């Protein structure tokens, strides 16, 4: 069963795309916590989308760690699947 998360990152990228600003990350993860789809929405407008058929590009890629393995409690970032789907579909 899939789980869905939304998390705001208040840090910038620290690379050549640093001007994109801060971002909001959306994740769909499997039961094991591994991301299967991900959307990153930057404050200045760029939107990145990763998932089946597109695991990476020149800007980044699908998360490479299980969210269950991190030393953080992600339960406060849980969202409804419909909220994730809205972000996914608007990233077109």
MMTF fields as JSON, N, C-alpha, C and O atoms, coordinates in Angstrom:
{
  "mmtfVersion": "1.0.0",
  "mmtfProducer": "UNKNOWN",
  "numBonds": 367,
  "numAtoms": 368,
  "numGroups": 92,
  "numChains": 1,
  "numModels": 1,
  "chainsPerModel": [1],
  "groupsPerChain": [92],
  "chainIdList": ["A"],
  "bondAtomList": [4, 2, 8, 6, 12, 10, 16, 14, 20, 18, 24, 22, 28, 26, 32, 30, 36, 34, 40, 38, 44, 42, 48, 46, 52, 50, 56, 54, 60, 58, 64, 62, 68, 66, 72, 70, 76, 74, 80, 78, 84, 82, 88, 86, 92, 90, 96, 94, 100, 98, 104, 102, 108, 106, 112, 110, 116, 114, 120, 118, 124, 122, 128, 126, 132, 130, 136, 134, 140, 138, 144, 142, 148, 146, 152, 150, 156, 154, 160, 158, 164, 162, 168, 166, 172, 170, 176, 174, 180, 178, 184, 182, 188, 186, 192, 190, 196, 194, 200, 198, 204, 202, 208, 206, 212, 210, 216, 214, 220, 218, 224, 222, 228, 226, 232, 230, 236, 234, 240, 238, 244, 242, 248, 246, 252, 250, 256, 254, 260, 258, 264, 262, 268, 266, 272, 270, 276, 274, 280, 278, 284, 282, 288, 286, 292, 290, 296, 294, 300, 298, 304, 302, 308, 306, 312, 310, 316, 314, 320, 318, 324, 322, 328, 326, 332, 330, 336, 334, 340, 338, 344, 342, 348, 346, 352, 350, 356, 354, 360, 358, 364, 362],
  "bondOrderList": [1, 1, 1, 1, 1, 1, 1, 1, 1, 1, 1, 1, 1, 1, 1, 1, 1, 1, 1, 1, 1, 1, 1, 1, 1, 1, 1, 1, 1, 1, 1, 1, 1, 1, 1, 1, 1, 1, 1, 1, 1, 1, 1, 1, 1, 1, 1, 1, 1, 1, 1, 1, 1, 1, 1, 1, 1, 1, 1, 1, 1, 1, 1, 1, 1, 1, 1, 1, 1, 1, 1, 1, 1, 1, 1, 1, 1, 1, 1, 1, 1, 1, 1, 1, 1, 1, 1, 1, 1, 1, 1],
  "groupList": [{"groupName": "UNK", "atomNameList": ["N", "CA", "C", "O"], "elementList": ["N", "C", "C", "O"], "formalChargeList": [0, 0, 0, 0], "bondAtomList": [1, 0, 2, 1, 3, 2], "bondOrderList": [1, 1, 2], "singleLetterCode": "X", "chemCompType": "L-PEPTIDE LINKING"}],
  "groupTypeList": [0, 0, 0, 0, 0, 0, 0, 0, 0, 0, 0, 0, 0, 0, 0, 0, 0, 0, 0, 0, 0, 0, 0, 0, 0, 0, 0, 0, 0, 0, 0, 0, 0, 0, 0, 0, 0, 0, 0, 0, 0, 0, 0, 0, 0, 0, 0, 0, 0, 0, 0, 0, 0, 0, 0, 0, 0, 0, 0, 0, 0, 0, 0, 0, 0, 0, 0, 0, 0, 0, 0, 0, 0, 0, 0, 0, 0, 0, 0, 0, 0, 0, 0, 0, 0, 0, 0, 0, 0, 0, 0, 0],
  "groupIdList": [1, 2, 3, 4, 5, 6, 7, 8, 9, 10, 11, 12, 13, 14, 15, 16, 17, 18, 19, 20, 21, 22, 23, 24, 25, 26, 27, 28, 29, 30, 31, 32, 33, 34, 35, 36, 37, 38, 39, 40, 41, 42, 43, 44, 45, 46, 47, 48, 49, 50, 51, 52, 53, 54, 55, 56, 57, 58, 59, 60, 61, 62, 63, 64, 65, 66, 67, 68, 69, 70, 71, 72, 73, 74, 75, 76, 77, 78, 79, 80, 81, 82, 83, 84, 85, 86, 87, 88, 89, 90, 91, 92],
  "secStructList": [7, 7, 3, 3, 3, 3, 3, 3, 3, 7, 1, 7, 7, 7, 1, 6, 6, 4, 4, 4, 7, 7, 3, 3, 3, 3, 3, 3, 3, 7, 6, 6, 1, 7, 3, 3, 3, 3, 3, 3, 3, 3, 6, 6, 1, 7, 3, 3, 3, 3, 5, 6, 6, 5, 1, 3, 3, 6, 6, 3, 3, 1, 7, 7, 1, 7, 4, 4, 4, 1, 1, 1, 7, 4, 4, 4, 4, 5, 7, 7, 2, 2, 2, 2, 2, 2, 2, 2, 2, 2, 6, 7],
  "xCoordList": [0.841, 0.0, 0.888, 1.838, 0.568, 1.364, 1.072, -0.025, 2.086, 1.951, 2.408, 3.199, 1.906, 2.181, 2.623, 2.104, 3.604, 4.164, 4.363, 4.571, 4.295, 4.628, 5.511, 5.175, 6.654, 7.573, 8.22, 8.704, 8.22, 8.878, 10.335, 10.649, 11.228, 12.648, 12.98, 12.781, 13.482, 13.794, 15.254, 15.782, 15.897, 17.269, 17.251, 16.411, 18.179, 18.295, 19.198, 19.773, 19.315, 20.062, 21.566, 22.211, 22.123, 23.555, 24.371, 25.561, 23.745, 24.459, 24.161, 23.723, 24.389, 24.182, 22.713, 22.409, 21.803, 20.378, 19.869, 18.672, 20.775, 20.454, 19.419, 18.646, 19.397, 18.45, 17.006, 16.086, 16.786, 15.419, 14.765, 13.539, 15.579, 15.06, 14.736, 15.225, 13.901, 13.486, 12.444, 12.011, 12.042, 11.184, 10.226, 10.397, 9.223, 8.286, 8.422, 8.377, 8.59, 8.786, 7.571, 7.062, 7.116, 6.015, 6.566, 7.297, 6.219, 6.684, 5.519, 4.602, 5.571, 4.778, 5.778, 6.747, 5.564, 6.493, 5.741, 4.554, 6.452, 5.908, 5.94, 6.417, 5.434, 5.414, 6.797, 6.924, 7.835, 9.202, 9.81, 10.96, 9.042, 9.517, 10.28, 10.668, 10.511, 11.272, 10.391, 9.284, 10.866, 10.092, 9.884, 10.794, 8.657, 8.352, 7.985, 8.153, 7.489, 7.244, 7.561, 7.414, 7.999, 8.424, 8.219, 8.486, 7.74, 7.59, 8.298, 8.134, 9.085, 9.764, 9.321, 9.515, 8.727, 8.22, 9.071, 9.066, 9.801, 10.672, 9.917, 9.024, 10.29, 9.616, 9.62, 8.671, 10.661, 10.751, 10.062, 10.068, 9.468, 8.689, 9.045, 8.13, 10.325, 10.624, 9.959, 9.891, 9.479, 8.872, 9.553, 9.628, 10.047, 10.707, 9.837, 9.232, 9.778, 8.94, 9.742, 10.332, 9.752, 10.487, 9.603, 8.787, 9.77, 9.005, 9.243, 10.265, 8.309, 8.485, 8.798, 8.078, 9.87, 10.279, 11.142, 11.68, 11.277, 12.119, 12.654, 12.077, 13.75, 14.345, 15.307, 15.592, 15.819, 16.75, 16.859, 16.461, 17.403, 17.717, 18.877, 19.511, 19.16, 20.309, 20.121, 21.076, 18.912, 18.624, 18.574, 18.696, 18.397, 18.29, 17.7, 17.804, 17.072, 16.49, 15.631, 15.519, 15.029, 14.182, 15.005, 16.142, 14.428, 15.125, 15.718, 15.088, 16.922, 17.664, 17.821, 18.792, 16.851, 16.896, 15.458, 14.541, 15.281, 13.967, 13.666, 14.483, 12.503, 12.141, 11.969, 12.049, 11.734, 11.628, 12.985, 13.049, 14.072, 15.409, 16.036, 17.076, 15.42, 15.972, 15.699, 14.772, 16.514, 16.351, 15.322, 15.424, 14.334, 13.288, 11.933, 11.747, 10.999, 9.623, 8.862, 8.606, 8.506, 7.817, 6.306, 5.599, 5.794, 4.348, 3.683, 2.517, 4.389, 3.782, 3.699, 3.112, 4.281, 4.27, 3.304, 3.277, 2.516, 1.585, 0.504, -0.032, 0.205, -0.864, -1.761, -1.414, -2.894, -3.798, -3.228, -2.52, -3.544, -3.105, -3.571, -2.855, -4.77, -5.31, -4.457, -4.302, -3.906, -3.036, -1.77, -1.312, -1.206, -0.033, -0.383, 0.354, -1.49, -1.886, -2.083, -1.738, -2.633, -2.774, -1.413, -1.253, -0.436, 0.92, 1.525, 2.123, 1.384, 1.933, 1.356, 2.09, 0.057, -0.61, -0.375, -0.368, -0.185, 0.069, 1.525, 1.864, 2.387, 3.802, 4.002, 5.029, 3.017, 2.995, 4.2, 4.268],
  "yCoordList": [-1.184, 0.0, 1.25, 1.353, 2.161, 3.384, 4.354, 4.381, 5.142, 6.251, 7.512, 7.456, 8.647, 9.917, 10.951, 11.015, 11.766, 12.78, 14.095, 14.124, 15.171, 16.516, 17.15, 17.173, 17.668, 18.286, 19.516, 19.483, 20.584, 21.833, 21.77, 21.419, 22.121, 22.252, 23.74, 24.408, 24.24, 25.664, 25.958, 26.999, 25.038, 25.24, 25.255, 24.611, 25.99, 25.993, 24.844, 24.146, 24.656, 23.529, 23.606, 22.579, 24.811, 24.95, 24.595, 24.302, 24.617, 24.314, 25.4, 26.492, 25.12, 26.136, 26.536, 27.534, 25.759, 26.075, 26.641, 26.607, 27.146, 27.684, 28.813, 28.998, 29.561, 30.673, 30.191, 31.002, 28.895, 28.377, 28.559, 28.576, 28.694, 28.94, 27.669, 26.581, 27.851, 26.728, 25.899, 26.27, 24.763, 23.845, 23.076, 22.996, 22.52, 21.593, 20.267, 20.218, 19.195, 17.859, 17.001, 16.988, 16.29, 15.339, 13.958, 13.789, 12.97, 11.604, 10.627, 10.751, 9.656, 8.433, 7.334, 7.162, 6.589, 5.53, 4.213, 4.196, 3.109, 1.767, 1.454, 2.259, 0.293, -0.139, -0.131, 0.068, -0.348, -0.379, 1.012, 1.148, 2.046, 3.417, 3.966, 5.134, 3.157, 3.614, 4.45, 4.031, 5.631, 6.464, 5.772, 5.149, 5.898, 5.4, 6.552, 6.454, 7.634, 8.867, 10.045, 9.972, 11.13, 12.304, 13.557, 13.567, 14.606, 15.909, 16.93, 16.92, 17.809, 18.88, 20.201, 20.427, 21.07, 22.358, 23.454, 23.619, 24.204, 25.274, 26.594, 26.852, 27.423, 28.703, 29.598, 30.352, 29.53, 30.413, 29.839, 30.468, 28.646, 28.124, 26.765, 26.022, 26.377, 25.062, 23.931, 23.964, 22.942, 21.752, 20.534, 20.412, 19.64, 18.418, 17.232, 17.203, 16.249, 15.075, 13.831, 13.739, 12.874, 11.621, 10.443, 10.519, 9.366, 8.158, 7.181, 7.254, 6.262, 5.267, 5.919, 6.805, 5.47, 6.003, 7.251, 7.696, 7.814, 9.011, 9.052, 9.698, 8.36, 8.291, 9.421, 9.714, 10.072, 11.175, 12.02, 11.605, 13.21, 14.104, 14.985, 14.703, 16.035, 16.884, 17.696, 18.3, 17.72, 18.512, 17.697, 18.253, 16.392, 15.549, 14.203, 13.734, 13.577, 12.275, 11.81, 12.469, 10.662, 10.023, 9.685, 9.226, 9.912, 9.641, 8.244, 7.28, 8.135, 6.881, 6.316, 5.619, 6.622, 6.098, 5.855, 6.59, 4.827, 4.562, 5.605, 5.837, 6.232, 7.214, 6.547, 7.216, 5.233, 4.496, 4.307, 4.056, 4.424, 4.21, 5.473, 5.406, 6.602, 7.862, 8.016, 7.414, 8.827, 9.062, 10.143, 10.868, 10.248, 11.246, 10.562, 9.509, 11.179, 10.696, 11.449, 12.646, 10.757, 11.377, 11.442, 11.952, 10.944, 10.872, 12.248, 12.352, 13.28, 14.624, 15.21, 16.275, 14.523, 14.996, 14.208, 14.411, 13.315, 12.48, 13.352, 14.271, 13.038, 13.72, 12.67, 11.49, 13.1, 12.21, 11.918, 12.742, 10.751, 10.391, 11.387, 11.665, 11.929, 12.906, 14.167, 14.772, 14.565, 15.752, 15.497, 16.359, 14.296, 13.942, 13.93, 14.482, 13.31, 13.212, 14.596, 14.809, 15.532, 16.899, 17.494, 18.105, 17.315, 17.828, 17.104, 17.746, 15.789, 14.993, 15.415, 15.601, 15.562, 15.903, 17.338, 17.632, 18.233, 19.629, 19.85, 20.882, 18.876, 18.995, 18.702, 19.06, 18.046, 17.661, 17.884, 17.587],
  "zCoordList": [0.0, 0.0, 0.0, 0.775, -0.854, -0.988, 0.156, 0.714, 0.482, 1.431, 0.722, -0.219, 1.177, 0.51, 1.535, 2.65, 1.122, 2.01, 1.269, 0.056, 2.025, 1.527, 2.59, 3.774, 2.133, 3.083, 2.471, 1.339, 3.223, 2.827, 3.258, 4.395, 2.321, 2.647, 2.606, 1.591, 3.712, 3.801, 3.51, 3.904, 2.822, 2.361, 0.837, 0.207, 0.261, -1.193, -1.629, -0.795, -2.913, -3.463, -3.201, -2.991, -3.213, -3.022, -4.249, -4.139, -5.419, -6.651, -7.682, -7.317, -8.949, -9.98, -10.141, -10.794, -9.548, -9.606, -8.273, -7.99, -7.482, -6.161, -6.231, -5.29, -7.325, -7.473, -7.552, -7.441, -7.739, -7.746, -6.383, -6.275, -5.347, -4.004, -3.243, -3.547, -2.254, -1.416, -2.163, -3.254, -1.562, -2.315, -1.42, -0.203, -2.062, -1.431, -2.165, -3.394, -1.4, -1.963, -1.667, -0.547, -2.676, -2.563, -2.883, -3.859, -2.067, -2.28, -2.254, -1.443, -3.153, -3.022, -2.716, -3.456, -1.644, -1.26, -1.102, -0.776, -1.339, -1.111, 0.378, 1.178, 0.745, 2.145, 2.784, 3.992, 1.976, 2.502, 2.643, 3.061, 2.295, 2.445, 1.262, 1.278, 0.226, -0.938, -1.862, -2.201, -2.275, -3.202, -4.544, -5.089, -5.064, -6.407, -7.335, -8.551, -6.765, -7.521, -6.605, -5.385, -7.235, -6.471, -7.313, -8.514, -6.662, -7.302, -6.412, -5.192, -7.033, -6.304, -6.929, -8.123, -6.113, -6.577, -5.939, -4.719, -6.768, -6.274, -6.214, -7.021, -5.25, -5.032, -6.262, -6.475, -7.07, -8.237, -9.475, -10.533, -9.351, -10.458, -11.012, -11.369, -11.113, -11.676, -10.883, -9.655, -11.616, -11.033, -11.652, -12.875, -10.805, -11.261, -10.891, -9.82, -11.789, -11.553, -11.907, -12.984, -10.982, -11.18, -10.823, -9.904, -11.547, -11.308, -12.43, -13.112, -12.636, -13.696, -15.039, -15.499, -15.647, -16.942, -16.866, -17.88, -15.691, -15.531, -14.101, -13.226, -13.883, -12.548, -12.258, -11.097, -13.322, -13.106, -14.363, -15.452, -14.189, -15.294, -14.851, -13.835, -15.59, -15.276, -13.993, -13.505, -13.443, -12.249, -10.966, -9.874, -11.084, -9.892, -10.235, -11.368, -9.238, -9.478, -8.332, -7.298, -8.54, -7.551, -6.315, -6.425, -5.139, -3.885, -3.838, -4.276, -3.311, -3.286, -1.886, -1.593, -1.015, 0.344, 0.809, 0.441, 1.612, 2.185, 3.25, 4.141, 3.166, 4.186, 5.546, 6.576, 5.56, 6.815, 7.483, 8.687, 6.717, 7.261, 7.842, 8.498, 7.607, 8.097, 9.585, 10.127, 10.232, 11.667, 11.946, 12.935, 11.074, 11.23, 11.229, 10.62, 11.92, 11.922, 10.846, 10.98, 9.791, 8.664, 8.866, 7.996, 9.98, 10.174, 10.133, 9.755, 10.507, 10.484, 9.072, 8.88, 8.086, 6.702, 5.812, 4.598, 6.404, 5.639, 4.996, 5.615, 3.744, 3.016, 2.366, 2.316, 1.881, 1.154, -0.235, -0.814, -0.749, -2.088, -3.128, -4.089, -2.944, -3.905, -3.95, -5.011, -2.818, -2.771, -3.575, -4.325, -3.407, -4.204, -5.688, -6.505, -6.034, -7.446, -8.063, -9.226, -7.297, -7.8, -8.152, -9.209, -7.267, -7.526, -8.722, -9.585, -8.794, -9.886, -11.229, -12.199, -11.277, -12.538, -12.963, -14.159, -12.016, -12.384, -12.782, -13.361, -12.472, -12.846, -14.322, -14.899, -14.936, -16.345, -17.067, -18.26]
}
